[in-house]
Amino acid sequence: MDVPKLKLTLFRICLCVVIIWLFAVATWVYQIVNHYEAIFIALVVLVLVWQTIKGWHKPNWSWVANLAIYIISSSFFLHRQYNDHQNKLRLDKYGPVLNARRVKLGIPVIPANWQPDDYDDREVTWSKKDSAMGHQSKDIFLDSLNHLDYADDTYYLKRPDSVKRYITIRTYFSKSGVVDSTDYTYEAGMNNKAFSRTQADSIFKAEKIRKDY
């Protein structure tokens, strides 16, 4: 095989490998994220296919070089997406699937109609759609070993004179996953104080807020 034919063959192989790689990436991103990034990558694949057809008999190594740069830069994006996906899977293990266990432990559950609206490295917030009185959100925190560390449950109370009032229930977990301790905090405006579960129950009963623990 002469040199020109060898270069043409290598060029075609490179383009085919890139097309297959990008198509696999687009499929993977769509499955785990289902965002516009997957559509963008798919469009890149279509453009690449068209350019490949046009240049099938005439190698364009600058085009291959640009693709190589794109692949390298997109690898950082893929790495971040993969980490975010793994993080979401890890945190979802402590979502509504643990409600039966929460009932047994006597701690607030995550209502069925709630959605996670914020993920961090070791934190996720579940909340309801509106800001009506009652259980508003649950923040779940993991320790450095990705075990349950503690959870904050926030309850909105009536607001006389537009003063914001909350009850926050913080549940600490031991390394084995059982409840270690629970703190109850009452907040009104800029003031807050610790109080007991009995006092919290009394406020919920007086303000007709359904307990979910």
N, C-alpha and C positions, 0 to 999 in steps of 0.2 A: 504493500500500500504506500503510495507516495505521500509526501508531507501535506500537500493541500487537502487530499482526501482524509488524512488522519485528523487534521485540524477541524474539518467539517464534521466528521463523526464525533469528535470530542465535544464540539459546540452543540450538536444535537442532543447528545447524552446529557450534557449539563442542563440544557433547557428542559428536557423531559424530567430530570430529577427534581429540578426546582418546581415545575408545575405540580408534580405529584406531592412534593413536600408542602407547598402552599395549599393545595386542595385538602390535604389531611389536616393541616393547621386550622383552616376555615371550618371544617367539620367539627374538630375538637372544641374550638372556641364557641361555636354555636351551641354545642351540647352542654357545656359547663357554664356558659355565661349568657348566651342567647341575646347578645347585644349587637350594635351596629358594627363592631370591629369585625365580626365574622362576615358581614355583607361586604365590607370594604376589602377584606382579603379575597373574597370570592371575585370581586370586580377586578382586582389585580391579576388573579388567575386568568380571567377572560381576556384581559389586555395582553397578558403574556402569551396566551395561546395564539392570539391574532398576530402578534409580533413574530412568534415562532413560525407560523405558516408563511408570513411574508418573507422572512429571512431564512427559510429552510435550505435554500441553495447558496446562501451568501452569509458566512459567519459575521457576527457583529459582537466582538469581544467586549466592547465598551458597555453594551447592553448587559452582558453577563456580569461585568464588574459592578454595575449599578445594582443588579439583583443581589449580588453577594453582599454589598453594603446594606441593602434593605433587609436581608435575612439576618445579618449580624445585629442590626438595630432592633429588629422585631423580636429577636431572641430575648432581649431584656423585658419587653412587654409580655411575652409568653411566660417568662419566669415569674413575673409579678402576678399574672392571671392565675397561674398554677398555684402559687402560694395563697392567693386570696381564696381560691376554690377549696384548697385543703383546709384553710382556716375556717371557712364557712361550714364544711362538713364536720369539723371537730366541734364547733360551737353548737351546731344543730343537734348534736347528741344530748345537749342539756336543755332542749326546747320543750315543746308540749309532750313529747314522748315520755317525759318523766313526771307527768301530772299525777299518775296513779301513785307513784312513790311520794310525791309532795303531799298528797292527801294523807297518806299513812304517817308522814313526818309532821303533819300539822302546820305546813308552811303554804304561803299563797301559790296558787296554780297559775298557769298561763291560759287564759280563755281561748276557746277554739277559733274565734274570729280575729285574733291578733296576728300581726305580721312583724317580722324582724325589720327594723328600719335603719339599723346602723351596726356595722361590724368593725371591730378593731382586731389587733393581733390576738388579744386574749379577753375580748369583751364584746357582748352583743346586747342590744336593747330591743325588747319586745314591747309593743304598745298598741293601744286601740286607736281607732281612726278619729274619734272626736275627743273633746276635752270636757266631757260631762263629769259630774261628780262620781266618785268611786275609784276603783282600781284603775290607774292610768297607765302604769308602765312597770316593767321588770328589767333591771339591768343585771346581767350575769357576768361575773368576773372569774377568770381562771388563774391559777398560780403558774409559776415558771415550768411546772411539769405538766401543765394542761389539765389539772384536776380542778374540781370546783373549789373556789376560794370563799366567795361570799356572793350574796344576791341582795339587791335593793329593790323593794316594792314600794311604789309611791301611790298614795290614795289622795285624790282631790276632795276637799271638804267644801261646805257652803262658804260663800265669801261676803260676809256682812261688811258694808262700807267699802267694798272693792278690795278688801284685804285678802291676799292669797293665803290659804290655809292648807296644810298638807299633813298627812301622817306617813312616815317612812318606816318600813319594817326591814331591818338589815339582818340577814341570816348568815351566820358563819358556819362553815363546814369543816369537819376534821379531815385528815388525810384518807380515812376510810370511806368518806362520802356521807357520813351521818351528820346530823345537826350538832354543832358544837355549842353555839349560843345564839340568842336572838335579842336585838336591841330595837326599842320602839322610840321614835322621836316625833314630837309634835312641833310644827313650824307655823308661825303666824306672822306674816310680813318679814321683818328682819330678825325676829325672835324665834328661838327654838329651845326645846327642853326635852330631856329624856323622861319617859314615863313607862308605866307597866302595860302588860298585855290586857289586864282587866280594864284599865283606863281607856285603852284603844277600843276595846270591845264596847265600852259604854258610849263612846262618841259615835261609833258606827251605828249602834242601835238608836241613839237619839236622833241622828241625821238620816236614818233609814237607808243606810248603805249596806248592801249585802256583803257579808264576809265570804271570802273564798279560801279560807284556811281552816 
